[in-house]
Amino acid sequence: MPANLTAEAKAKWYQAQNAKNPKEKLLAFQEFLSAIPKHKGNENLRAQIKTKIAQLKQEIATQRGRRGSTHSGWSVEREGAAQVLIFGPTKAGKSSLLKSLTNAPAIIASYDYTTQRPIPGMLQYQDIQIQLVELPAPQLSQSRRFEAQPEAADMIRSCDGLMVVVDLTNNPLEQLESIMKCLEEAHVSTQRPISTVEVVPQKGSGEIRIATSGVQKSLRPEQIRELLHGYGIKNALVRIYGDASVNDIEDAILENVTIYKPTIVVGNKIDLARGRESSSQFMANVPDSIPTTLTSCLTAEGLSTIGAKLFANLKIIRVYTKEPNESKPSEHPFVVRAGTTVRELARSIHTDLEEKYRYSRIWGPTSKFAGERVGPEHVLGDRDIVEIHTG
């Protein structure tokens, strides 16, 4: 159902999005909330804005507590090809898993809630590295439900993927159900949707660019541009996967969406007798759409499969560039999303490369023959080699 926002409400939203600090943003979102029409179709949007307001209040209070410091112990600089967060209940073996996969200095102890701050490590998979970050376990509320800390929820919504870890020796299906409910309450889904929309602000001359994957039956480019212009957005990249609607575009603008995160599930402690006993039932009840593996940090069972599962589930590819007249491509690939075109690759390397682009030559899985000449809309595949010619 469309939000049916007035011009005044759209203006309030624009002010909130462009506020310079948390206090200004808080005030703007409070004004936006008051301007949202109160009907059933807007209940989810109002709930999302209320959550934003609560998070901003928490951020302001935390900053005051730090006496002006802008650095958070939860901040982890992104590195590698992708950032994957390790999330699950206390004592599931998340720290042991992180240490086994990355040699990170994780703290392993017999008491609950050992990890108090995110701990990063780098997983080597073939010729790339994937950053794994262990998050502190969610707390149990008085109603015995898992609740993620606001900082954890923020990191989850901005990461590239999740690794949910449960203890096979301690009611693993109940643990998994509780963690999935916790993610749902943070507006995160582990099920790949039929269609998704991303609205990514861009710097430049004021152009709405639209990149689609799949057949679009319900949308025309002029509808998308008109809608974005109505919200004051003049320069953005709109990525559409699947057959989306106008309502999907508006929800993406307002961030009134449940964000999908590629997720794998790890049932840990398979080496223990109770873990082995529960493993068959556990595997039979995890949704088929979520890749699952059974592991032991003691015997290393299952650990070697995690890199490949993460790489496949993240839907990323490696593209190697080659200079014209050079015989060999670069040793270090660019890691991009599956579905990326040559034009998008050129833009990610340097804006001048896109502006001066003439044509490309391709070697690899997507070429019909070695050195095939292709245009800027050619869709790249994993391990393609690209030679970009400019003029």
C-alpha positions as CSV (number, residue, x, y, z in Angstrom):
1,M,0.0,0.0,0.0
2,P,1.5,3.4,-0.9
3,A,2.4,5.8,1.8
4,N,0.4,8.7,0.2
5,L,2.7,11.3,1.8
6,T,2.0,15.0,1.4
7,A,4.5,17.4,-0.1
8,E,5.1,18.7,3.4
9,A,5.9,15.2,4.7
10,K,8.3,14.6,1.8
11,A,10.0,17.8,2.6
12,K,10.4,16.8,6.2
13,W,11.9,13.5,5.2
14,Y,14.3,15.3,2.9
15,Q,15.4,17.5,5.8
16,A,15.9,14.5,8.0
17,Q,18.1,12.7,5.4
18,N,20.3,15.7,5.0
19,A,20.6,16.8,8.6
20,K,24.2,17.4,9.6
21,N,24.3,15.9,13.1
22,P,22.3,13.5,15.3
23,K,20.4,16.3,17.1
24,E,19.2,17.9,13.9
25,K,18.4,14.5,12.5
26,L,16.4,13.6,15.6
27,L,14.3,16.8,15.4
28,A,13.7,16.4,11.7
29,F,12.6,12.7,12.1
30,Q,10.2,13.7,14.9
31,E,8.7,16.3,12.6
32,F,8.5,13.8,9.8
33,L,6.7,11.3,12.1
34,S,4.1,13.9,12.9
35,A,3.5,14.5,9.2
36,I,3.0,10.9,8.2
37,P,-0.7,10.2,7.5
38,K,-2.1,7.8,10.1
39,H,-3.6,4.9,8.2
40,K,-3.1,1.2,8.4
41,G,-0.8,1.2,5.3
42,N,1.7,3.4,7.2
43,E,1.9,1.4,10.4
44,N,5.2,-0.2,9.3
45,L,6.7,3.1,8.2
46,R,5.7,4.8,11.5
47,A,7.3,1.9,13.4
48,Q,10.5,2.3,11.4
49,I,10.7,6.0,12.1
50,K,10.0,5.5,15.8
51,T,12.9,3.0,15.8
52,K,15.2,5.6,14.1
53,I,14.2,8.2,16.7
54,A,15.0,5.8,19.6
55,Q,18.4,4.9,18.1
56,L,19.2,8.6,17.6
57,K,18.3,9.3,21.2
58,Q,20.5,6.5,22.3
59,E,23.4,7.8,20.1
60,I,23.1,11.3,21.5
61,A,23.1,9.9,25.1
62,T,26.1,7.7,24.4
63,Q,28.0,10.6,22.9
64,R,27.3,12.7,26.0
65,G,28.6,9.8,28.1
66,R,31.8,9.8,26.1
67,R,32.3,13.5,26.8
68,G,32.4,14.5,23.2
69,S,34.3,11.5,21.8
70,T,33.0,10.4,18.4
71,H,34.7,7.0,18.5
72,S,32.8,3.9,19.4
73,G,34.1,0.5,20.6
74,W,31.7,-1.0,18.1
75,S,33.3,0.6,15.1
76,V,35.0,-1.9,12.8
77,E,36.8,-0.7,9.7
78,R,35.7,-2.7,6.7
79,E,38.4,-4.7,5.0
80,G,38.6,-7.4,2.3
81,A,36.1,-8.5,-0.3
82,A,33.1,-8.4,2.1
83,Q,32.2,-8.1,5.7
84,V,30.3,-11.0,7.3
85,L,29.2,-10.8,10.9
86,I,29.2,-13.9,13.2
87,F,26.0,-13.8,15.3
88,G,24.4,-16.2,17.7
89,P,23.7,-17.0,21.4
90,T,26.3,-17.0,24.1
91,K,28.4,-20.2,24.4
92,A,27.6,-21.3,20.8
93,G,31.4,-21.3,20.1
94,K,31.5,-18.1,18.0
95,S,34.9,-17.0,19.4
96,S,36.4,-20.5,18.8
97,L,35.0,-20.4,15.2
98,L,36.5,-17.0,14.5
99,K,39.9,-18.0,15.9
100,S,39.9,-21.3,13.9
101,L,39.0,-19.6,10.7
102,T,41.1,-16.4,10.9
103,N,43.6,-16.7,13.8
104,A,42.0,-13.5,15.3
105,P,42.8,-13.0,19.0
106,A,39.3,-13.9,20.2
107,I,38.7,-14.5,23.9
108,I,37.6,-18.0,24.7
109,A,36.3,-18.7,28.2
110,S,33.8,-20.9,30.1
111,Y,31.6,-18.0,31.3
112,D,28.7,-16.4,29.4
113,Y,29.0,-13.3,27.3
114,T,32.7,-13.4,27.0
115,T,32.8,-11.1,23.9
116,Q,31.9,-7.5,24.8
117,R,32.9,-5.7,21.6
118,P,33.1,-6.8,17.9
119,I,36.2,-8.7,17.1
120,P,37.4,-8.8,13.5
121,G,39.5,-11.4,11.6
122,M,40.3,-12.2,8.0
123,L,39.3,-15.4,6.3
124,Q,41.4,-16.4,3.3
125,Y,39.4,-17.9,0.5
126,Q,41.4,-18.7,-2.6
127,D,42.8,-15.3,-3.8
128,I,40.6,-13.0,-1.7
129,Q,40.0,-12.3,1.9
130,I,36.6,-12.1,3.6
131,Q,36.3,-10.1,6.9
132,L,34.6,-12.0,9.7
133,V,33.5,-10.0,12.7
134,E,32.2,-11.7,15.8
135,L,29.4,-9.7,17.5
136,P,28.6,-9.9,21.2
137,A,25.8,-12.3,21.8
138,P,22.3,-10.8,22.1
139,Q,20.9,-10.4,25.6
140,L,17.9,-12.4,26.9
141,S,15.1,-10.1,27.9
142,Q,12.8,-10.6,30.9
143,S,10.4,-12.4,28.5
144,R,13.3,-14.8,27.5
145,R,13.6,-13.3,24.0
146,F,16.9,-12.4,22.4
147,E,17.4,-8.7,21.9
148,A,20.3,-7.3,19.9
149,Q,22.1,-4.2,21.2
150,P,21.3,-1.1,19.1
151,E,25.0,-1.0,17.9
152,A,24.7,-4.7,16.8
153,A,21.5,-4.0,14.9
154,D,23.2,-1.1,13.1
155,M,26.2,-3.2,12.1
156,I,23.9,-6.1,10.9
157,R,21.9,-3.8,8.7
158,S,25.1,-2.4,7.1
159,C,27.1,-5.6,6.7
160,D,27.4,-7.7,3.6
161,G,26.3,-11.0,5.1
162,L,25.7,-13.0,8.2
163,M,27.0,-16.3,9.8
164,V,24.5,-17.5,12.4
165,V,26.1,-19.9,14.8
166,V,24.2,-22.2,17.2
167,D,25.2,-24.9,19.7
168,L,24.1,-28.3,18.5
169,T,24.2,-29.6,22.1
170,N,21.7,-27.1,23.4
171,N,18.3,-27.1,21.6
172,P,19.8,-25.8,18.3
173,L,16.4,-25.4,16.6
174,E,15.1,-23.2,19.4
175,Q,18.3,-21.2,19.3
176,L,18.0,-20.7,15.6
177,E,14.3,-19.7,15.8
178,S,15.1,-17.1,18.6
179,I,18.0,-15.6,16.6
180,M,15.9,-15.3,13.5
181,K,13.2,-13.6,15.5
182,C,15.8,-11.2,16.9
183,L,16.9,-10.4,13.3
184,E,13.3,-9.9,12.2
185,E,12.8,-7.4,15.0
186,A,15.8,-5.5,13.7
187,H,14.1,-5.5,10.2
188,V,16.6,-8.0,8.7
189,S,15.6,-11.0,6.7
190,T,17.6,-14.1,5.9
191,Q,15.3,-15.2,3.1
192,R,16.2,-13.8,-0.4
193,P,13.2,-11.7,-1.6
194,I,11.6,-12.0,-5.0
195,S,12.4,-8.4,-5.7
196,T,14.6,-5.8,-4.0
197,V,15.3,-2.1,-4.6
198,E,18.2,0.0,-3.5
199,V,18.4,3.8,-3.8
200,V,22.1,4.8,-3.6
201,P,22.8,8.6,-3.4
202,Q,25.4,9.7,-5.9
203,K,27.6,12.7,-6.4
204,G,27.5,14.4,-9.7
205,S,25.5,16.5,-12.1
206,G,22.0,15.5,-11.0
207,E,21.1,12.3,-12.8
208,I,18.9,9.4,-11.8
209,R,20.5,6.2,-13.2
210,I,18.6,2.9,-13.1
211,A,20.2,-0.5,-13.2
212,T,17.8,-3.5,-13.5
213,S,18.3,-7.2,-13.2
214,G,15.4,-9.3,-14.6
215,V,12.3,-8.3,-16.5
216,Q,10.4,-5.2,-15.3
217,K,6.7,-5.5,-15.9
218,S,5.3,-2.9,-13.5
219,L,7.7,0.0,-13.7
220,R,8.7,2.6,-16.3
221,P,11.9,4.7,-15.9
222,E,10.0,7.9,-16.0
223,Q,7.8,6.7,-13.0
224,I,11.0,6.1,-11.0
225,R,12.5,9.5,-11.8
226,E,9.3,11.3,-11.0
227,L,9.0,9.6,-7.7
228,L,12.6,10.4,-6.6
229,H,12.3,14.0,-7.8
230,G,9.2,14.3,-5.6
231,Y,11.4,13.4,-2.6
232,G,14.0,16.0,-3.6
233,I,16.4,13.3,-4.9
234,K,18.1,14.5,-8.0
235,N,21.2,12.3,-8.2
236,A,21.1,8.6,-7.4
237,L,21.6,5.1,-8.6
238,V,18.5,2.9,-8.4
239,R,19.3,-0.8,-8.4
240,I,16.3,-3.1,-9.0
241,Y,16.4,-6.9,-8.7
242,G,13.3,-8.7,-9.9
243,D,10.0,-7.2,-10.9
244,A,9.5,-4.3,-8.5
245,S,6.6,-1.9,-8.1
246,V,6.3,1.8,-7.5
247,N,5.5,1.0,-3.8
248,D,8.8,-0.9,-3.6
249,I,10.7,2.2,-4.9
250,E,9.0,4.4,-2.3
251,D,9.7,2.0,0.5
252,A,13.4,2.0,-0.5
253,I,13.5,5.8,-0.5
254,L,11.9,5.9,3.0
255,E,14.0,2.9,4.2
256,N,10.7,1.4,5.0
257,V,12.0,-2.0,4.2
258,T,13.2,-5.2,5.7
259,I,16.8,-5.6,4.6
260,Y,17.9,-8.9,3.2
261,K,21.2,-10.2,4.3
262,P,22.8,-13.3,2.7
263,T,23.1,-15.8,5.6
264,I,24.7,-19.1,6.3
265,V,23.9,-21.2,9.4
266,V,26.6,-23.0,11.3
267,G,25.7,-25.8,13.7
268,N,28.7,-26.0,16.0
269,K,30.1,-28.7,18.3
270,I,29.4,-31.6,16.0
271,D,32.3,-33.4,17.7
272,L,30.3,-33.8,21.0
273,A,27.9,-36.8,21.3
274,R,24.8,-34.6,21.9
275,G,25.8,-32.5,19.0
276,R,26.0,-35.5,16.7
277,E,22.7,-36.8,17.9
278,S,20.8,-33.6,17.2
279,S,22.5,-32.8,13.8
280,S,20.1,-34.8,11.6
281,Q,17.0,-33.3,13.0
282,F,18.6,-29.8,12.9
283,M,19.7,-30.1,9.2
284,A,16.2,-31.4,8.3
285,N,14.5,-28.3,9.8
286,V,16.7,-25.5,8.6
287,P,15.1,-23.8,5.5
288,D,16.5,-25.2,2.2
289,S,17.1,-21.6,1.1
290,I,19.8,-21.0,3.8
291,P,23.1,-22.8,3.3
292,T,24.0,-24.8,6.4
293,T,27.1,-26.6,7.6
294,L,28.1,-28.5,10.7
295,T,31.4,-27.8,12.4
296,S,33.8,-28.6,15.1
297,C,36.5,-26.2,16.2
298,L,38.2,-29.1,18.0
299,T,38.4,-31.5,15.1
300,A,38.2,-28.9,12.3
301,E,35.2,-30.8,10.8
302,G,33.3,-28.6,8.3
303,L,35.6,-25.6,8.7
304,S,37.1,-25.9,5.2
305,T,33.6,-25.5,3.6
306,I,32.8,-22.2,5.1
307,G,34.8,-20.0,2.7
308,A,33.1,-21.4,-0.4
309,K,29.6,-21.2,1.1
310,L,30.2,-17.6,2.1
311,F,31.5,-16.7,-1.4
312,A,28.6,-18.3,-3.2
313,N,26.0,-16.9,-0.9
314,L,27.3,-13.4,-1.0
315,K,26.7,-13.3,-4.8
316,I,30.1,-11.6,-5.5
317,I,32.5,-12.3,-8.3
318,R,36.2,-11.7,-9.0
319,V,37.2,-9.7,-12.1
320,Y,40.8,-9.3,-13.2
321,T,41.9,-6.2,-15.2
322,K,44.5,-6.3,-17.9
323,E,46.3,-3.4,-19.5
324,P,46.2,-3.2,-23.4
325,N,49.3,-4.9,-24.9
326,E,50.1,-6.7,-21.6
327,S,50.2,-10.5,-21.7
328,K,49.0,-11.1,-18.1
329,P,46.2,-9.7,-16.0
330,S,46.5,-8.2,-12.5
331,E,47.1,-10.7,-9.8
332,H,44.6,-9.0,-7.4
333,P,41.0,-9.0,-8.6
334,F,38.3,-6.4,-8.2
335,V,35.5,-8.0,-6.1
336,V,32.1,-6.8,-7.3
337,R,28.5,-8.0,-7.2
338,A,27.2,-10.6,-9.5
339,G,25.5,-8.8,-12.3
340,T,28.0,-6.0,-12.5
341,T,28.5,-4.6,-16.0
342,V,31.7,-3.4,-17.6
343,R,30.5,0.2,-17.3
344,E,30.0,-0.2,-13.5
345,L,33.4,-1.8,-13.2
346,A,35.0,1.1,-15.1
347,R,33.2,3.6,-12.8
348,S,34.3,1.8,-9.7
349,I,38.0,2.0,-10.8
350,H,37.9,5.7,-11.8
351,T,35.2,8.0,-13.1
352,D,37.5,9.1,-15.9
353,L,37.7,5.5,-17.1
354,E,33.9,5.5,-17.6
355,E,33.8,8.9,-19.3
356,K,36.5,8.0,-21.8
357,Y,35.4,4.4,-22.3
358,R,35.4,3.1,-25.9
359,Y,35.1,-0.7,-25.7
360,S,36.5,-3.7,-23.8
361,R,37.9,-7.1,-24.6
362,I,37.0,-10.1,-22.4
363,W,38.6,-13.4,-21.6
364,G,36.9,-15.9,-19.3
365,P,33.5,-17.5,-18.6
366,T,31.4,-14.8,-20.2
367,S,33.3,-14.4,-23.4
368,K,32.3,-16.3,-26.5
369,F,35.9,-16.5,-27.5
370,A,39.2,-15.2,-26.1
371,G,39.5,-11.5,-26.4
372,E,35.9,-10.9,-27.5
373,R,35.1,-7.2,-28.0
374,V,32.1,-6.1,-25.9
375,G,30.3,-3.0,-25.0
376,P,29.7,-1.2,-21.6
377,E,26.6,-3.2,-20.8
378,H,28.3,-6.6,-20.9
379,V,27.5,-8.5,-17.7
380,L,30.7,-9.9,-16.0
381,G,31.2,-13.3,-14.4
382,D,33.5,-14.7,-11.8
383,R,37.2,-14.9,-13.0
384,D,36.6,-12.8,-16.1
385,I,39.6,-10.8,-17.4
386,V,38.7,-7.3,-18.7
387,E,40.8,-5.1,-20.9
388,I,39.3,-1.6,-21.0
389,H,40.1,0.7,-24.0
390,T,39.6,4.4,-23.8
391,G,39.9,7.2,-26.3
